[in-house]
Amino acid sequence: MAIAEQNLGSLSGTTTCPAPKIALMALLLLVLSGGVTSSARGQDFTVIHAFGGLPDGAEPIADLVMDEAGNLYGTTQLGGSSGGGTVFKVDTSGKRTLLYSFTDQGTGLFPEASLILDAAGNLYGTTTQGGGTEWCGGRGCGVVFKVDTSGSETVLHSFTGGTADGCNPFGGLVQDEAGNLYGTTVQCGFSNHGTVFKVDANGNETLLHSFGGGSSDGASPSMTNLLMDQKGNFYGITANGGTSDGGVLYKLSKRGAVTVLHSFAGGTADGCRPQGIPFMDKNGDLYGTTASCGPYNGGIVWKVSKKGEEIVLYSFTGAPNGAFPEAGVIMDAKGDLYGTTVQGGTTGDTGTVYELKKRGTLTELHNFHGRPDGAAPWGGLVRDPKGNLYGTAYLGGEYGNGTVWRLSP
């Protein structure tokens, strides 16, 4: 069973606050974090594609990427011709094209991360299992792959695990101007807490950092991509590690030095288990979410300044405003944030799309119903120049295997 399925199963057994206490707790939230919740406003929601399983994809769990023409690209962790997952394209008319099906261990299996797109139209990503090694339970430790415009796949690196390499990359990639690829693995490395790696254009891998866990380092970077600034420094998050083992926000310099910018303390005052892709504004401040902890144990939206000072921008209560954001946030030109939650909402605990204003007011833009729109949106959002939001739902839809959707203002 994939890690994402295990997480979803554990979250489904989590109880949110009892209904009689919601009003009181919402009032308390105003004092604790300055958050205000407003009801959902009218939005035009469209299912672009409902995944059908075999031979189509199933269970899209990652963010989408958009090209200049507005076409969307993504992965499904299951489905395809052999059930090992897919790389797909959805054009502006809603037509879905299966670009690649993962069929065996050698090519990689079960992609759970977002893709990146180069100027020539090639796609790059990772798979959580597969590759040319029998380690990692006999299913392989995962790969870094390239899919070209003809639909041909090239395995750029097969992870070998152990102490000398990472294993199980649940995060995606970032590419520099020289074509080098950078990413993370959730396990293995020197202390078995995951790694940061580089793969050059020739497929040569360099281990940039092995996470040590404990109070001074992170552990288990899961469901996340690195963020690279203009100077070539990287920023990332780990789900565990730090002073309270609640995860960290870190910086990795060009020279390989890791600095913990913030350790998430958990409890009611801070979030824990950060996932998703960090977002940096023009001032260099970083934004993201945690999937757990906070006043109601539903996760938070956070901001960390360049000086490492954290502000909790919003705390999720479950109903009616969502719970357990597993993806990061994006920002529009006005400084408003947008994101998703896996559970919560007003229509059956199946997740939400939200907008968080700079002044702290959160609006549910869409509450998922399961069918026909989808359920459990684990992936983050992409926004086009017209303000339309695009994303995926991990489950639900017409066939129960997830959807690609658009939300128009």
C-alpha positions as CSV (number, residue, x, y, z in Angstrom):
1,M,0.0,0.0,0.0
2,A,1.3,3.4,-0.9
3,I,2.3,5.9,1.9
4,A,-0.4,8.3,0.7
5,E,-3.0,5.6,1.2
6,Q,-1.8,4.9,4.7
7,N,-1.9,8.6,5.5
8,L,-5.4,9.0,4.2
9,G,-6.5,6.0,6.2
10,S,-5.1,7.4,9.4
11,L,-6.7,10.8,8.8
12,S,-10.1,9.3,8.2
13,G,-10.1,8.1,11.8
14,T,-9.3,11.6,13.2
15,T,-12.2,13.3,14.9
16,T,-12.8,17.0,14.5
17,C,-14.3,19.1,17.3
18,P,-17.9,18.3,18.3
19,A,-20.5,20.4,16.7
20,P,-21.7,22.2,19.9
21,K,-18.2,23.5,20.4
22,I,-17.5,24.8,16.9
23,A,-19.0,28.3,17.5
24,L,-17.0,28.8,20.8
25,M,-13.8,27.4,19.2
26,A,-14.2,29.7,16.2
27,L,-14.5,32.7,18.5
28,L,-11.4,31.5,20.4
29,L,-9.6,31.3,17.0
30,L,-10.1,35.0,16.5
31,V,-8.1,35.5,19.7
32,L,-5.4,32.9,19.0
33,S,-4.6,33.6,15.3
34,G,-6.7,36.4,14.0
35,G,-8.5,34.1,11.6
36,V,-12.0,34.7,10.4
37,T,-14.0,32.3,8.3
38,S,-16.6,33.4,5.7
39,S,-19.0,31.2,3.8
40,A,-18.2,29.9,0.3
41,R,-19.0,32.3,-2.5
42,G,-20.3,31.3,-5.9
43,Q,-17.6,29.7,-8.1
44,D,-17.8,27.9,-11.5
45,F,-16.5,24.4,-10.8
46,T,-15.8,22.1,-13.7
47,V,-14.5,18.5,-13.8
48,I,-12.1,18.5,-16.7
49,H,-11.3,14.8,-16.5
50,A,-12.6,11.9,-14.3
51,F,-10.0,9.1,-14.1
52,G,-11.2,5.6,-14.9
53,G,-8.5,3.3,-13.5
54,L,-7.2,0.8,-16.0
55,P,-6.1,1.7,-18.7
56,D,-6.6,5.3,-17.7
57,G,-4.9,6.7,-14.6
58,A,-6.1,6.5,-11.0
59,E,-5.5,8.5,-7.8
60,P,-3.7,11.7,-8.8
61,I,-2.0,13.0,-5.7
62,A,0.4,15.7,-6.9
63,D,0.3,19.3,-8.1
64,L,-0.3,20.0,-11.8
65,V,2.1,22.0,-14.0
66,M,0.9,24.2,-16.8
67,D,2.6,25.2,-20.1
68,E,2.3,28.5,-21.9
69,A,-0.6,27.3,-24.0
70,G,-2.6,26.4,-20.9
71,N,-2.2,22.6,-21.1
72,L,-1.9,20.7,-17.8
73,Y,0.5,17.9,-17.0
74,G,0.5,15.6,-14.0
75,T,0.9,12.1,-12.7
76,T,-1.4,9.4,-11.2
77,Q,0.1,7.0,-8.7
78,L,-2.0,4.1,-10.0
79,G,-3.7,3.1,-13.2
80,G,-2.4,3.0,-16.7
81,S,-1.9,-0.1,-18.8
82,S,-0.3,-2.1,-15.9
83,G,-1.5,-0.3,-12.8
84,G,1.9,1.2,-12.1
85,G,0.8,4.8,-12.6
86,T,0.8,7.3,-15.4
87,V,2.0,10.7,-16.8
88,F,-0.9,12.5,-18.5
89,K,-1.7,15.7,-20.3
90,V,-5.1,17.6,-20.3
91,D,-5.5,20.2,-23.0
92,T,-7.6,23.4,-22.9
93,S,-10.6,21.6,-24.3
94,G,-10.5,18.9,-21.6
95,K,-9.0,16.2,-23.8
96,R,-6.9,13.8,-21.7
97,T,-3.8,12.2,-23.4
98,L,-1.9,9.3,-21.7
99,L,1.7,10.2,-22.3
100,Y,3.3,7.3,-20.4
101,S,2.3,4.2,-18.4
102,F,4.7,2.8,-15.8
103,T,4.7,-0.9,-16.5
104,D,7.5,-2.6,-14.6
105,Q,10.1,-2.2,-11.9
106,G,12.9,-1.1,-14.3
107,T,11.0,2.0,-15.5
108,G,9.8,3.0,-12.1
109,L,6.5,2.5,-10.3
110,F,3.9,4.7,-8.5
111,P,4.7,8.3,-9.2
112,E,3.3,10.6,-6.4
113,A,5.1,13.9,-7.1
114,S,4.5,16.8,-9.5
115,L,6.3,17.1,-12.8
116,I,8.5,19.9,-14.1
117,L,8.6,21.0,-17.8
118,D,11.6,22.3,-19.7
119,A,11.7,24.7,-22.6
120,A,11.8,21.8,-25.1
121,G,8.6,20.2,-23.7
122,N,10.3,17.4,-21.8
123,L,8.8,16.3,-18.5
124,Y,10.8,15.3,-15.4
125,G,9.7,13.5,-12.3
126,T,10.2,10.8,-9.7
127,T,8.6,7.5,-8.8
128,T,8.3,6.2,-5.3
129,Q,9.3,2.6,-6.2
130,G,10.9,0.7,-9.0
131,G,14.3,1.1,-10.5
132,G,17.2,-1.2,-11.1
133,T,17.7,-2.5,-7.5
134,E,16.0,-5.2,-5.5
135,W,16.3,-3.2,-2.3
136,C,13.4,-1.4,-0.6
137,G,11.3,-4.6,-0.1
138,G,12.1,-6.0,-3.5
139,R,10.1,-3.3,-5.3
140,G,13.0,-0.9,-6.0
141,C,13.8,2.4,-4.2
142,G,12.4,4.7,-6.9
143,V,13.8,6.6,-9.9
144,V,14.3,10.0,-11.5
145,F,12.8,9.9,-15.0
146,K,12.4,12.0,-18.1
147,V,9.5,11.7,-20.6
148,D,10.2,13.4,-23.9
149,T,7.6,14.8,-26.3
150,S,7.3,11.5,-28.2
151,G,6.2,9.7,-24.9
152,S,9.6,7.9,-24.5
153,E,10.8,7.5,-20.9
154,T,14.5,7.6,-19.8
155,V,15.5,6.6,-16.3
156,L,18.1,9.2,-15.3
157,H,18.8,7.7,-11.9
158,S,17.8,4.6,-9.9
159,F,18.0,5.0,-6.1
160,T,19.9,2.3,-4.3
161,G,19.1,3.1,-0.7
162,G,21.3,2.2,2.2
163,T,23.5,4.9,3.8
164,A,25.1,6.0,0.5
165,D,22.0,7.0,-1.4
166,G,18.4,8.0,-0.7
167,C,15.3,6.0,-1.3
168,N,11.6,6.5,-2.0
169,P,11.4,10.0,-3.5
170,F,7.8,11.2,-2.7
171,G,8.7,14.8,-3.7
172,G,9.2,16.3,-7.1
173,L,12.1,18.1,-8.7
174,V,13.5,21.6,-9.5
175,Q,15.8,22.3,-12.4
176,D,18.6,24.9,-12.7
177,E,19.7,26.7,-15.8
178,A,22.4,24.1,-16.5
179,G,19.8,21.3,-16.6
180,N,20.7,19.8,-13.2
181,L,17.8,18.3,-11.2
182,Y,17.4,18.6,-7.5
183,G,15.0,16.8,-5.1
184,T,14.5,14.9,-1.9
185,T,13.9,11.3,-0.7
186,V,11.9,10.5,2.3
187,Q,14.1,7.7,3.6
188,C,17.6,6.2,3.5
189,G,20.8,8.2,3.5
190,F,23.3,8.2,6.4
191,S,20.7,8.2,9.2
192,N,17.7,6.8,7.3
193,H,15.9,10.1,7.6
194,G,16.0,11.0,3.9
195,T,18.2,13.1,1.6
196,V,18.6,16.0,-0.7
197,F,20.1,15.0,-4.1
198,K,21.3,16.4,-7.4
199,V,21.2,14.6,-10.7
200,D,23.2,16.2,-13.6
201,A,22.3,16.2,-17.2
202,N,24.3,13.0,-17.7
203,G,22.5,11.1,-14.9
204,N,25.3,11.4,-12.3
205,E,23.9,11.7,-8.8
206,T,25.4,13.7,-5.9
207,L,24.1,13.5,-2.4
208,L,23.9,17.0,-1.1
209,H,22.6,16.3,2.4
210,S,21.5,13.4,4.6
211,F,19.0,14.4,7.2
212,G,20.0,13.4,10.7
213,G,16.8,14.0,12.5
214,G,17.0,15.1,16.1
215,S,16.7,18.7,17.3
216,S,19.2,20.3,15.0
217,D,18.1,18.8,11.6
218,G,15.0,17.7,9.8
219,A,13.8,14.2,8.9
220,S,11.5,12.7,6.3
221,P,10.9,15.3,3.5
222,S,7.6,13.9,2.3
223,M,5.2,15.1,-0.5
224,T,7.3,18.2,-1.1
225,N,9.5,19.9,-3.7
226,L,12.5,22.2,-3.2
227,L,12.2,25.9,-3.8
228,M,15.2,27.6,-5.5
229,D,15.9,31.3,-5.2
230,Q,17.7,33.5,-7.7
231,K,21.1,32.9,-5.9
232,G,20.8,29.1,-6.2
233,N,19.9,28.5,-2.5
234,F,17.3,25.9,-1.8
235,Y,14.4,26.0,0.7
236,G,12.5,22.9,1.8
237,I,10.4,21.3,4.6
238,T,10.6,18.0,6.4
239,A,7.6,16.3,8.0
240,N,9.6,15.3,11.1
241,G,12.7,16.4,13.0
242,G,13.5,19.6,14.7
243,T,13.3,20.5,18.4
244,S,9.8,19.0,18.9
245,D,10.0,16.4,16.0
246,G,7.2,18.4,14.4
247,G,9.2,19.1,11.2
248,V,11.3,22.0,10.0
249,L,11.6,24.7,7.4
250,Y,15.2,24.7,6.2
251,K,17.6,26.4,3.8
252,L,20.3,24.6,1.9
253,S,23.0,27.0,0.6
254,K,24.9,26.6,-2.7
255,R,27.8,25.3,-0.6
256,G,25.7,22.6,1.0
257,A,25.2,24.1,4.4
258,V,21.8,23.4,6.0
259,T,20.2,26.0,8.3
260,V,17.0,25.3,10.1
261,L,14.9,28.4,9.7
262,H,12.0,27.2,11.9
263,S,11.2,24.1,13.9
264,F,7.5,23.5,14.1
265,A,6.5,23.1,17.8
266,G,3.2,21.4,17.3
267,G,0.6,21.5,20.1
268,T,-2.0,24.2,20.1
269,A,0.3,27.1,19.4
270,D,2.0,25.9,16.2
271,G,1.5,23.4,13.5
272,C,3.3,20.1,12.8
273,R,4.0,17.8,9.9
274,P,4.6,20.4,7.1
275,Q,4.2,19.1,3.6
276,G,3.8,20.7,0.1
277,I,6.0,23.2,-1.7
278,P,7.1,26.4,0.2
279,F,6.2,29.7,-1.5
280,M,8.4,32.8,-1.4
281,D,7.1,36.3,-1.9
282,K,9.0,39.2,-3.3
283,N,10.3,40.1,0.1
284,G,11.8,36.7,0.7
285,D,9.2,35.6,3.3
286,L,8.1,32.0,3.1
287,Y,4.6,30.5,3.3
288,G,3.2,27.0,3.7
289,T,1.0,24.7,5.6
290,T,1.2,22.0,8.2
291,A,-1.1,19.0,8.0
292,S,-1.6,18.6,11.7
293,C,-1.6,20.3,15.1
294,G,-2.7,23.9,15.8
295,P,-5.6,24.8,18.2
296,Y,-7.9,22.2,16.6
297,N,-5.4,19.7,15.3
298,G,-6.5,20.5,11.8
299,G,-3.3,22.1,10.6
300,I,-2.3,25.7,9.9
301,V,-1.2,28.2,7.3
302,W,2.1,29.7,8.3
303,K,4.5,32.5,7.3
304,V,8.2,32.6,8.2
305,S,10.1,35.8,7.7
306,K,13.6,36.1,6.4
307,K,14.7,36.4,10.0
308,G,13.0,33.1,10.9
309,E,10.1,34.6,12.8
310,E,6.9,32.6,12.3
311,I,3.3,33.9,12.2
312,V,0.3,31.5,12.2
313,L,-1.9,33.0,9.6
314,Y,-4.8,30.6,10.0
315,S,-5.8,27.5,12.0
316,F,-8.2,25.0,10.4
317,T,-11.1,23.7,12.5
318,G,-12.5,20.9,10.4
319,A,-16.1,21.9,9.8
320,P,-16.9,24.2,8.1
321,N,-13.5,25.4,6.9
322,G,-11.5,22.3,6.1
323,A,-8.8,20.3,7.8
324,F,-5.4,18.7,7.1
325,P,-3.9,20.7,4.3
326,E,-1.4,18.3,2.6
327,A,-0.3,20.8,-0.1
328,G,1.3,24.2,0.1
329,V,-0.1,27.6,-0.9
330,I,0.1,29.9,-3.9
331,M,-0.2,33.7,-3.9
332,D,-1.8,36.1,-6.3
333,A,-0.7,39.7,-7.1
334,K,-2.6,41.1,-4.2
335,G,-0.9,38.8,-1.6
336,D,-3.9,36.6,-1.1
337,L,-3.2,32.9,-0.6
338,Y,-4.9,29.8,-2.1
339,G,-4.8,26.2,-1.2
340,T,-6.6,22.9,-0.5
341,T,-7.5,20.7,2.5
342,V,-7.9,16.9,2.3
343,Q,-10.8,16.8,4.8
344,G,-13.3,19.0,6.4
345,G,-15.7,21.4,4.7
346,T,-19.5,21.5,4.8
347,T,-20.4,18.6,2.5
348,G,-19.2,15.4,4.1
349,D,-15.6,15.8,5.3
350,T,-14.2,15.4,1.7
351,G,-12.0,18.5,1.5
352,T,-12.0,22.1,0.3
353,V,-10.4,24.7,-1.9
354,Y,-9.9,27.9,0.1
355,E,-8.7,31.5,-0.3
356,L,-7.0,33.3,2.6
357,K,-7.0,37.1,2.4
358,K,-4.1,39.1,3.7
359,R,-6.2,40.4,6.5
360,G,-6.8,36.8,7.7
361,T,-10.3,36.0,6.4
362,L,-10.6,32.5,4.9
363,T,-13.3,31.7,2.3
364,E,-14.2,28.2,1.1
365,L,-14.2,28.5,-2.7
366,H,-15.4,24.9,-3.1
367,N,-16.5,22.1,-0.9
368,F,-16.0,18.6,-2.4
369,H,-18.8,16.1,-2.5
370,G,-17.1,12.9,-3.6
371,R,-19.2,12.4,-6.7
372,P,-19.1,13.8,-9.3
373,D,-16.5,16.4,-8.4
374,G,-13.9,14.5,-6.4
375,A,-12.7,14.0,-2.8
376,A,-9.5,14.5,-0.8
377,P,-7.5,17.0,-2.9
378,W,-4.0,16.2,-1.8
379,G,-2.3,18.2,-4.5
380,G,-1.8,21.9,-4.6
381,L,-3.1,24.5,-7.1
382,V,-1.9,26.2,-10.3
383,R,-3.4,29.5,-11.3
384,D,-3.7,30.9,-14.9
385,P,-3.5,34.6,-15.9
386,K,-7.3,34.9,-15.8
387,G,-7.4,33.7,-12.2
388,N,-8.7,30.3,-12.8
389,L,-7.5,27.6,-10.4
390,Y,-6.7,24.1,-11.4
391,G,-6.0,21.0,-9.3
392,T,-6.7,17.3,-8.7
393,A,-8.8,15.3,-6.3
394,Y,-7.2,12.0,-5.1
395,L,-10.5,10.1,-5.0
396,G,-14.1,10.5,-6.0
397,G,-15.4,11.6,-9.4
398,E,-17.6,9.6,-11.7
399,Y,-15.5,6.4,-11.4
400,G,-14.1,6.9,-7.9
401,N,-10.5,7.3,-9.1
402,G,-10.1,11.0,-8.8
403,T,-10.4,14.1,-11.0
404,V,-8.7,17.0,-12.7
405,W,-10.8,20.2,-12.2
406,R,-11.0,23.9,-12.8
407,L,-12.4,26.6,-10.5
408,S,-13.3,29.9,-12.1
409,P,-13.9,33.2,-10.3
